[in-house]
Amino acid sequence: MPIKYPSARAGLEGVNGDSTAPVAEKPGVDPEAAEVAGLDALELQPRKDKGALGKRIWKSTWPKVLAIAIVLLIWQITVWSEWKPIYVLPSPTTVFTDLGNVITTGDFWDGVRVTMTRAFTGFLLAVVIGTIIGALVSQFAPLRAAIGSLITGLQTMPSIMWFPLAILLFQLSESAILFVVVLGAAPSVANGLISGIDYVPRTWLRVGQVLGMRGFAKYRHLILPASLPSFISGLKQGWAFSWRSLMAGELLVIVPGALSIGVRMQQARDLSDSSLVICYIIVVLIIGILIDVLFNAADNALRRRWGLLSN
């Protein structure tokens, strides 16, 4: 029987001459299984040469070590220049010696516990509220027209502006701090989810309808997984806002009996102990970096799963 589209057949089989020439098959190999295996190979990432573990660790570590060394060198040169008295700007050696003494005390870890409890509580509340608002706004056009711009405005508003109102509403209490933390983080979470849902391909939504996905099942199995990369970015940004709001709150709203990191930093400032103030600044910076590493690990794992990142 003649072939209807010989040129197409030739293009698919890589034949330049007779389009009816059969393709040589390897003995003992199922052609259909080989074809399926070839299609599966297209979905797989290329094989990765992981190399030595020590080499990979050093490759990711040395830029950070170099950056820290440059900062410390600039700091020490500034101290040597006597730009400020030594009791105002102590040397790195003095600060890190004091930091080593501080972290060995139980009071320090009690302060870390209080601060991190506030941070995670406020952030989790912001994630719940932001996710609900983002899901509703993304699905209802009138609601988006009503509060879409308001969410963006709240996201750009400095969190410290909310503290006078928070103190009037809740007095000097934990609720005042959590109120500002949630207001600082929830808009970023909501915008991250809204952006993710907006960029879900329309084709995927139509396929979901064909498969009978409706209501919660549609969100659970299609929309939320598809919007996850943008949502994680929103979570990361929301954490940054909540962390900054919390640090500002602990310096402004001192709750009796709650000796957090911010309170201890404020006490060090009252005592004009510059070295101790810098110690707590370093602690806050390290905590922020560690949380950022966790978010980056989650983001990279997701991108790697989707084939957007190679190891």
N, C-alpha and C positions, 0 to 999 in steps of 0.2 A: 504493500500500500504506500503511495507516495506521501512524503512528509509535507504538511501544509505550510510550515514556516521553516524552510531549510536553513536560512541565514541565522535565525534565532537558535536553531538546534546546534549549528556550527559554533555560534558564540558561546553557548553553554558548555559544549563538550570540548572546545578548543581545537576544533577540526578546521583546517584551511582548505581541504580538498573535498573529497566525497562526503556529503553530509550524512550518508546512510552507513558509514563505516562504524562498526561497533567499537565501544570502548573496552580495552583490555581489562579484564578483571583478575585480581590476584586470587590464586587458588586457596580455597578454605576460608575466604572472607565473604561475609554476607553483605551484599551491596547496600541494602536498606540500613543495616546496622552501622555501616561505615558512613553513610550519609547523615544519619542522626548524630553519630559521634562528631562529625565535622561541624554540624550546626551547634552542638554543645560547646565545642572548642571556641566558637566565636564569642560565647558569653563569658568565657573564662578569661581571667587576667593572665598575662604572660608569666612564665615561670620567673621567680625572683631569686637572685643570688644573695642570700642573706649575709654571707660572709661571716667573719669572726665577730662575736658578740662585743668584745672589747673595742674593736675598731668602730662599730656602729655607735656605741655609747660615747666614745671619744669624739666622733664626728658631730654628734648633737650637743656635746657638753662644752667643747672648747670655745665656741663663740660666746656663750654665757660667762665662762670663766674670764675671758678676755675683757668683756664689758665690765664685769665687777672690778677687775684689776685697774681698768682705766678710771673708773669712778673713785676708787680708793686713792689712786695716785693724785688725781685732781684735788680730792679732799685734803690729802696730806700736804700738797704744795700750798693750798690755801691757808692751812694752819701755819706752815713755815713762813708765809708772807706776813703773818701777824695782822691780817686784815681786821680780825676781831680778837679781843682778849681770849686767852685759853679757857677761861671759865665760861665764856659764852659759846665758843666753837671749839670743843675738845677734839683731840686727835682720834683717828680710827682705833689706835691701840687702847686708849682710855675707854672709848665707847664699847668696844667688843669685850673688854675685860669686865665692865659693868654688866653688859648683857649676859655674859656667862654666869655672873653671880646671881642675876635676877631670875633666870630661867630655872635655877635649882631650888627656888623657894615654892612652897605650897600656895602662897598668896597669889603668885603670878598665874599659876594654872587655874586657880579659882576665877581670876579675872578673865582668862581666856574662855573658860567654860560659860560664864555669864554672857560674854559677847557673842560667842558662837551660837548659844541657845537663842538669843535674840535674832541673830542673823538668819538662822535656818527657819525659825518660826515665821518671821516676817516674810521671808522669801517664799516659803511654801504657801502661805496665805495669798501672796501676790500671784503665784502661779495658778492657783485655783481660780481666783477672781479674774485674772487676765485671760485665762483660757476660756472661761464661760463668756466673757464679754467679746473676745475675739471671734468665737464661734457664732455668736448671735449676730454680730455686726457684719460678718462676712456673708451671711445667708439672707439677711433682711435689708433690702435697699433703703426703705424709709429710716430704719435705725442707723444705717451708715450715714445717710444724709444728715441725720440729727446730731450724732455724736462722733462721727469719724474724725472731723477736724479737732474736736475737743480732746480726743485721746492723744493726738499728736501734740497739741498744745500742752497737755499735762506732762507728756514725756520730756518736752524741752524746758519745762519750768524748773528752776533750781529748787531742790528739796528743802533747803534751809528756809525758804519762804513760808513753808507750812508750819514751822515750829511755833510761832506765836499763837496761831489758831489751835494747834494741838495742845499747847499748855493751857489755853483757856477752856478747851473742851474736857481735857482729861487730867488737868493739874500735872504735877511732877510725878508721873507714873510710867509703868511699862507700856501702858496703852498709848500714851502720847508718842513714845518712840516707835512702836509698831505701826501706828497710824501713818506716820511719815514714811517709814520703810515701805509699806504697802503702796502708798501713793507714788513713791519713787520708782517702784519696780513693775507694778501691774500694767501701766501703759506700754512699756517695752515688750512685755510678754504678749499682750493683746495685739500689738502691731506686727510682731513676728509671726503670729498665727494667721492674721489677716493676709499678710503678704504671701505666706506659704499657700494658703487656700486659693488666693487670686491667681497664682501661677500654676495651679494644677491643670494639666492639659485637658481641653474640652473633650478630646477623644477618649480619655480615660473615664470621664464622667458618663459619656454615652455608653461605653462598654459596661460600666457598672449598672446602668439602667437595664441594659439587655440581660445582664446576669441576675436581675431581680433585686439589686441592692436598694434598700429604702431606709430612710430614717437613721437610726443609730448604727445599723449594720453598714450603711454607706460611709459614715464617718469612721467607724472602727476599722474597716478593711480597705478603704480607698483613700478618703480625703486626708485623714490624719497621717497615715504613712507617707503619702505623697508630699505633704507639707512639712514633714519632720525636719529636713535640713534648715529651712528658714525658721522654724519654731525653735530649734536648738540655738540658732543665732540670737533669737529674741530672748531666750532664757539666759544666755551668756551676758547680753547687754542688760537684762533686768537684774542679774546678780550684781553687776558693776554699779548700777544705780542704787540698789538696796544697800550695798556695802558702804558706799559714800554717804548715803542718808543716815545709816546707823552710826558711823563715826562722828558725823556732825551732831547727831542726837545725843550721843554719850558725852560730848563736850558741853552741850547746852542744857540737857535735861539730866540732872544728877539725882537719881532715885536713891533715897536713904537705904543703906544696907546692901546695895548692889555695887560692889567695887569692880567695875568692868575695866577693860583696857583703857577706854576713854577717860574714865574717872581717875585712874592711876596716872595717866598722862597729864591731866589737869592738876593733880596734886604735885607732880614733879615740876610743872611750870610755876605753881604758886611758891614752891621752894627754890626757884631759880636754879634747878638742877638740869642743866642743858644736856648733860650726858645721858641722864635717865629719859629725858624727853625723846632724844634721838633713838634710844633703845626701843622705846615703844613704837616709834615711827617705823623702825626696821621690822618689828614684829608684825605690824599691820601690813607692811609691804610683803612680807614672806607669806602670810596667810592669803593675801590676794593672789599672789603668784601661784600658790598651790591649788587654789580653787580654779584658777584659769587653766592650769595644766589638766585638771580633771575634765573641764569643758572641752578643751582641745582634743583630749583623748577620745571623748564621746563623739565629737564631730568628725575626727579622722576615721574612727571605726565605722561610722555611718557612711562616709564618703567611700571608704574602701569596700564596704558591702555593696554599694551601688556601682562600683567599678569606676569611680571618679578620681581615685587616688591610688597610686602604686606604692608598694613598700620599698 
